[in-house]
């Protein structure tokens, strides 16, 4: 009997070690993302989880972590074990790669469209009827305008809003000096800098502070929809092309059995037609041109400028405009 029991135990151990065996196997992924992506990933996860579970025979779950993009990157570097990061700016993902040594070099080339399944921009949300007549960036520097925007040092939304404001001057014939003068006036009109995009939304919508909110395009649509007629959207003629890249966190997935395969499948899924439609539904501009054109009415024409039109790249822009000793540090005086 003992020999029979031992044989059965060894046979079971051998079978369960075979590729494809997944009885009672459970995998939990952590997606560390930026502030206003909760609704997007909730929908994507709800569609991906059963599909992957059926295909691989595993019990998959996905947890989310949201916050200011730079703060989220620092958390991963400091030990938050993320399987994937879907942050607001390439500089935050690069920091995890270069400072944290957790993402292997060349990560941008691993997925289509430079690891950009969707892109976005910064637009305005105003009170019903737009009582202050805000239509373009120059209006934000006028006396008596109260602006809500997150801190550009901690938030991708805040950082991209600063770059959009800067580009609105220098890409329409203005000098560097005029751009500095403009952003100085703009930030004098900011009563409070929240640490992240969703916090700024709370300040503007729930607390009723401000005449205009500089928001991610998707967040702006969500605000207006939930406000039920109390807010309006304003698309300025020019704004930045925002590029929230996605990446597998190599250093973390490789420590956990089965996580790399699941994490890679997760990010590849975002490029499927099904997931691209979900992105468009949540007002993210799909990288799939055919699906983007299908939803053209959702995304008004705006001059979306590339970061290379105002700096060498995002890293250079960060150093110049919002890093330590940058333009922002020189012009912003906390109230």
C-alpha atoms as one frame of an Amber mdcrd trajectory, in Angstrom:
protein
   0.000   0.000   0.000   2.818   2.385   0.835   4.494   1.673  -2.510   1.206
   2.232  -4.327   0.668   5.559  -2.532   4.226   6.665  -3.306   3.806   5.729
  -6.982   0.525   7.661  -7.218   2.072  10.717  -5.592   5.066  10.681  -7.933
   2.831  10.193 -10.972   0.638  13.146  -9.978   3.694  15.334  -9.416   5.040
  14.387 -12.847   1.747  15.111 -14.612   1.225  18.494 -12.939   4.712  19.586
 -13.948   3.953  19.016 -17.637   3.489  22.095 -19.867  -0.162  23.025 -20.140
  -1.194  21.511 -16.797  -3.054  24.214 -14.905  -5.441  22.526 -12.469  -6.262
  25.007  -9.722  -3.574  27.347 -11.082  -4.201  30.980 -10.194  -2.361  34.062
 -11.432  -2.892  37.581 -10.149  -1.419  40.413 -12.216  -0.877  43.964 -10.996
  -1.310  46.785 -13.498   0.218  50.028 -12.185  -1.382  52.855 -14.111  -1.928
  56.596 -13.991  -4.849  58.378 -12.410  -7.823  58.540 -14.803  -7.616  55.074
 -16.394  -9.749  53.201 -13.869 -12.793  52.873 -16.122 -10.748  51.884 -19.179
  -8.919  49.049 -17.443 -12.039  47.876 -15.655 -13.618  47.196 -19.065 -10.479
  45.757 -20.649  -9.895  43.445 -17.684 -13.504  42.234 -17.732 -13.063  41.159
 -21.359  -9.515  39.814 -21.170  -9.765  37.728 -17.988 -12.354  35.166 -19.179
 -10.746  34.964 -22.610  -7.299  34.186 -21.181  -8.697  31.863 -18.531 -10.532
  29.791 -21.127  -7.526  29.691 -23.454  -4.935  28.779 -20.812  -7.026  27.019
 -18.210  -5.960  29.331 -15.410  -7.815  31.390 -12.867  -6.647  34.901 -13.734
  -7.297  38.071 -11.755  -5.958  41.569 -12.330  -5.489  44.194  -9.648  -5.156
  47.875 -10.435  -3.092  50.644  -8.846  -3.760  54.264  -9.812  -2.173  57.589
  -8.944  -0.042  60.406 -10.299   2.168  58.908 -13.012   5.544  59.942 -11.607
   4.482  58.891  -8.110   3.428  55.496  -9.476   6.784  55.027 -11.212   8.599
  55.809  -7.967   6.458  53.217  -6.146   7.484  50.512  -8.628  11.150  51.484
  -8.350  10.830  51.363  -4.556   9.398  47.850  -4.526   5.744  47.779  -5.632
   5.706  44.515  -7.621   3.978  45.449 -10.870   3.541  42.972 -13.695   2.779
  45.730 -16.196   2.937  49.512 -16.114   0.593  51.657 -18.193   1.781  55.116
 -17.205   1.096  58.572 -18.592   4.570  59.429 -19.858   7.527  57.600 -21.335
   9.831  59.338 -18.857   8.123  57.493 -16.002   8.420  54.100 -17.704  12.014
  54.872 -18.668  12.773  55.719 -15.039  11.665  52.209 -14.040  13.984  50.856
 -16.741  17.063  53.015 -16.110  16.872  53.794 -12.381  15.033  50.729 -11.174
  16.606  48.283 -13.670  13.250  46.487 -13.744  12.398  46.860 -17.439  14.895
  45.655 -20.023  16.312  48.154 -22.536  14.510  48.361 -25.859  11.091  47.887
 -24.277   9.481  50.475 -26.581  10.065  48.212 -29.597   8.440  45.115 -28.113
   4.864  46.046 -29.008   3.240  47.694 -32.060   3.210  51.454 -32.534   6.172
  51.903 -30.170   4.213  50.288 -27.323   1.399  52.824 -27.764  -1.963  51.060
 -28.032  -3.733  54.423 -27.804  -2.873  58.108 -27.448  -4.572  61.183 -26.042
  -4.349  64.935 -25.471  -5.269  67.731 -23.053  -8.527  69.679 -23.438 -10.645
  72.035 -21.303 -13.717  71.466 -19.144 -15.708  74.588 -18.211 -18.858  75.395
 -16.265 -22.206  75.183 -18.054 -22.527  77.833 -20.741 -18.830  78.722 -20.439
 -19.520  81.931 -18.454 -15.880  83.086 -18.628 -15.748  82.669 -22.440 -12.736
  80.338 -22.425 -11.979  79.088 -25.939  -8.194  78.917 -26.298  -4.970  78.841
 -24.297  -4.473  82.641 -24.186  -7.762  82.961 -22.298  -6.217  81.098 -19.371
  -3.832  83.967 -18.625  -6.562  86.555 -18.233  -7.168  88.086 -14.792 -10.040
  86.544 -12.878  -9.745  83.059 -14.421  -9.407  80.214 -11.921  -7.676  77.107
 -13.337  -7.596  73.566 -11.980  -4.638  71.446 -13.119  -2.488  68.870 -11.300
   1.125  69.308 -10.253   3.385  68.819 -13.308   6.059  67.284 -11.083   3.891
  64.369  -9.957   1.167  64.036 -12.566   1.240  63.158 -16.251  -1.869  65.298
 -16.694  -0.128  68.243 -15.037   3.092  67.748 -16.985   1.322  67.498 -20.338
  -0.863  70.500 -19.547   2.277  72.577 -18.974   3.785  71.373 -22.263   0.530
  72.068 -24.112   0.454  75.613 -22.752   4.079  76.152 -23.731   3.582  74.757
 -27.232   0.525  76.932 -27.769   2.857  79.935 -27.644   6.087  78.867 -29.336
   4.401  76.886 -32.124   2.278  79.857 -33.093   5.098  82.346 -33.511   5.809
  83.254 -29.908   9.282  83.494 -28.411  10.662  81.609 -25.419  10.336  84.778
 -23.364   6.687  85.126 -24.340   6.088  81.477 -23.429   7.619  82.032 -19.980
   5.467  85.126 -19.492   2.357  83.161 -20.510   2.886  80.153 -18.218   3.754
  82.511 -15.345   0.379  84.222 -15.722  -1.391  80.882 -16.180  -0.030  79.368
 -12.954  -0.839  82.525 -11.011  -4.434  81.609 -11.841  -4.088  78.112 -10.320
  -5.392  78.127  -6.724  -4.250  74.577  -5.883  -2.126  71.862  -7.480  -3.455
  68.369  -6.829  -0.980  65.493  -7.045  -2.870  63.600  -9.758  -5.522  63.869
 -12.450  -8.382  62.294 -10.513  -7.704  64.540  -7.543  -7.959  67.563  -9.840
 -11.275  66.229 -11.139 -12.559  65.996  -7.574 -11.435  69.572  -6.900 -13.184
  70.905 -10.005 -16.353  68.818 -10.056 -17.151  67.902  -6.462 -15.628  70.859
  -4.636 -16.736  73.337  -7.299 -13.378  75.111  -7.447 -12.244  76.759 -10.673
 -13.633  78.055 -13.961 -11.738  75.617 -16.155 -10.120  72.222 -15.718  -7.156
  71.206 -17.916  -7.896  67.517 -18.305  -7.049  64.385 -20.213  -9.468  64.042
 -23.120 -10.993  60.867 -21.673 -11.309  62.370 -18.185 -12.955  65.481 -19.616
 -15.645  63.414 -21.360 -16.261  61.416 -18.190 -16.657  64.609 -16.142 -19.139
  66.132 -18.572 -21.172  62.919 -18.819 -21.412  62.497 -15.049 -22.174  66.194
 -14.471 -25.453  65.799 -16.447 -25.453  69.143 -18.204 -23.537  71.206 -15.652
 -20.223  71.173 -17.534 -19.117  71.736 -21.132 -16.169  70.569 -23.229 -13.853
  72.994 -24.997 -11.318  71.781 -27.566  -8.495  74.315 -27.990  -7.111  74.613
 -31.539  -3.731  73.185 -30.473  -2.591  70.736 -27.803   0.064  68.085 -27.269
  -0.032  64.518 -28.541   0.052  62.611 -25.249   1.657  59.168 -25.404   0.901
  56.793 -22.503   3.121  53.794 -23.275   2.666  50.300 -21.844   5.337  47.816
 -20.740   5.907  44.505 -18.987   7.978  44.877 -15.807  10.599  42.197 -16.517
  12.219  42.176 -13.108   8.913  41.394 -11.412   7.228  38.978 -13.856  10.307
  36.785 -14.119  10.218  36.087 -10.379   6.709  34.613 -10.572   5.762  31.443
 -12.432   3.421  32.042 -15.352   3.298  35.800 -14.948   5.367  36.721 -18.002
   3.134  34.801 -20.389  -0.008  36.306 -18.872   1.407  39.853 -18.729   2.566
  39.756 -22.342  -0.773  38.380 -23.517  -2.529  41.126 -21.538  -0.683  43.945
 -23.269  -0.977  42.326 -26.703  -4.725  42.062 -26.174  -4.999  45.871 -26.068
  -4.159  45.902 -29.793  -7.035  43.602 -30.743 -10.068  45.138 -32.449 -12.163
  44.346 -29.392  -9.874  46.237 -27.010  -9.353  49.104 -29.451 -13.130  49.560
 -29.545 -13.142  49.659 -25.737 -10.436  52.336 -25.805 -12.470  54.455 -28.230
 -15.583  54.030 -26.068 -13.634  55.509 -23.165 -12.360  58.392 -25.345  -8.784
  57.198 -25.850  -7.637  57.573 -29.458  -6.973  54.037 -30.801  -3.664  53.301
 -32.515  -5.618  51.237 -35.063  -6.265  53.849 -37.752  -9.353  52.093 -39.119
 -11.025  52.037 -35.707  -9.973  55.634 -35.035 -11.617  56.722 -38.301 -14.735
  54.753 -37.423 -15.034  56.961 -34.328 -13.941  60.195 -36.029 -17.012  62.059
 -34.777 -15.913  61.327 -31.199 -12.530  62.982 -31.639 -12.687  66.541 -33.037
  -9.821  67.790 -35.157  -7.111  69.396 -33.049  -3.542  70.246 -34.003  -1.757
  67.637 -31.866   1.890  68.583 -31.804   4.707  66.115 -31.193   7.082  66.591
 -28.289   9.957  66.921 -30.778   8.446  70.229 -31.915   9.300  71.872 -28.589
  12.187  69.717 -27.267  14.530  66.887 -28.271  12.252  64.312 -26.630  10.119
  63.863 -23.503  13.183  63.485 -21.287  14.615  66.771 -22.537  11.227  68.472
 -22.145  10.963  67.242 -18.560  14.419  68.553 -17.723  13.748  71.944 -19.327
  10.232  72.573 -18.154   9.322  70.710 -14.944  12.447  69.042 -13.540  14.526
  70.432 -10.686  15.621  73.984 -11.456  13.339  74.073 -14.522  11.092  76.787
 -15.928   8.275  75.626 -13.656  10.430  75.936 -10.538  11.312  79.490 -11.521
   7.807  80.693 -12.339   5.572  78.916  -9.817   5.062  80.393  -6.381   2.847
  78.227  -4.133  -0.036  80.113  -2.599
